[in-house]
Amino acid sequence: MAEHPAYPVGLRLAGRRVVVLGGGQVAQRRLPALIAAGADILLVSPGATPSVEAMADAGEITWARRGYEDGDLADAWYALIATSDPEANTRASAEAERHRVWCVRSDDADRATAWTPATGHSEGVTVAVLTTDARGRDPRHTAAIRDAVVEGLRDGTLVAPHHRTRTPGVWLVGGGPGDPDLITVRGRRLLAEADVVIADRLGPRDLLAELPPHVEVIDAAKIPYGRYMAQEAINNALIEHAGQGKAVVRLKGGDPFVFGRGMEEVQALTEAGIPCTVVPGISSSISVPGAAGIPVTHRGVAHEFTVVSGHVAPDDERSLVDWPALAKLTGTLVVLMGVDKIGKIAETLVAHGRSPDTPVALIQEGTTAAQRRVDATLATVAETVRTEDVKPPAVIVIGEVVRVGPEPAA
Ligand SMILES: C[S@@+](CC[C@H](N)C(=O)[O-])C[C@H]1O[C@@H](n2cnc3c(N)ncnc32)[C@H](O)[C@@H]1O
């Protein structure tokens, strides 16, 4: 039997009797997939691990608290033999053979009539890896192949475009703060599957260089906009490419809906009848402080954090931010797009009650190789930004949380 390769097949076990002999670690590992497959599971075992016991308590399996008895496999479609008693395993195996029940044996793969592959899942696909014959069995190797394939599919390094189910449209992907490892798994896969990527300056630009050659990458800042506003030109480009039946990824820095104008793009696409899916991203407002050693909340220090845009000064009539109210809060203020206006912002906060000694940290190009943190106080921040030549993009954190971590490296 061992000279022939195993014949791979997917068993559809919903509602069908599966008998598991032995309630130890093997059963504990295998049962969740059998439960997920909807099998009608009978566990025969005098004892079980706490996890297996919990499955029985939850009604996910039926547990007969005894040893194996001849006849247990009579109604089974499939069996897993994994007791610690070799003699019972052999008897059960013989019964499985008599009843023509496919049977996995944890103690003797050579005598088993079925093998469990190393399995993993990614976006509606099950990857199952089997060794060709029993003598060559190397479970760590098959698991490593499974991991490589599943990881590759998830992060887009293994490109397997959908053909039948592929639909044109736009995926609005939050790319995270800049480190290419901080995009979501889904975002990375969609990038690799795209026909066209329209990308902002912020976000994981390093990833763009790694995309397969068929992916057309467009720099959003370079789209000629003529008589349109820049944002309208981007919306039009999205509509145009998706309208040609292409899969378009709109790659944005951080999260698309945090000062990202993401909803404007969703609205324009919806109006044009183009399907659009939003893939959230890690916002710089939390991740950049975190990468610089600053928690936006900390027990006993800050019970709230507020994320504000500082792109217009507090006294600008276009500002929608109630700075006097923010000055009265005791928690953390996270200011995005605020480098140019930080002097006015600090002045306003102090004028409305925040202590001039309140610590401030500015983190420039967070999570990238060029990350830099500069510390100041509300009283000194305007001057510090000038002398230290702090440049956008930077996240500014105002509040006592700036001081709770270890001393920042000089
Ligand atoms: C137009 S907003 C977009 C924010 C983005 N949607 C997000 O969720 O992070 C741009 C601002 O985000 C902040 N920012 C984004 N990425 C950053 C990074 N890697 N380092 C520092 N600041 C960053 C800066 O304040 C920058 O001016």
The ligand as a Gaussian input file, in Angstrom:
#p B3LYP/6-31G(d) Opt

LIG

0 1
 C       -3.955000      63.265000       5.304000
 S       -3.545000      62.617000       6.864000
 C       -3.858000      60.939000       6.583000
 C       -3.918000      60.111000       7.821000
 C       -4.095000      58.636000       7.537000
 N       -5.340000      58.387000       6.880000
 C       -3.998000      57.793000       8.797000
 O       -4.983000      57.173000       9.228000
 O       -2.905000      57.691000       9.352000
 C       -1.810000      62.762000       6.823000
 C       -1.187000      62.964000       8.170000
 O       -1.088000      61.736000       8.859000
 C        0.056000      61.745000       9.672000
 N        0.935000      60.642000       9.228000
 C        0.624000      59.676000       8.383000
 N        1.612000      58.778000       8.274000
 C        2.580000      59.193000       9.117000
 C        3.850000      58.697000       9.471000
 N        4.330000      57.561000       8.974000
 N        4.581000      59.390000      10.383000
 C        4.114000      60.516000      10.921000
 N        2.925000      61.050000      10.609000
 C        2.164000      60.392000       9.732000
 C        0.725000      63.092000       9.498000
 O        0.219000      63.946000      10.492000
 C        0.229000      63.474000       8.133000
 O        0.303000      64.877000       7.950000

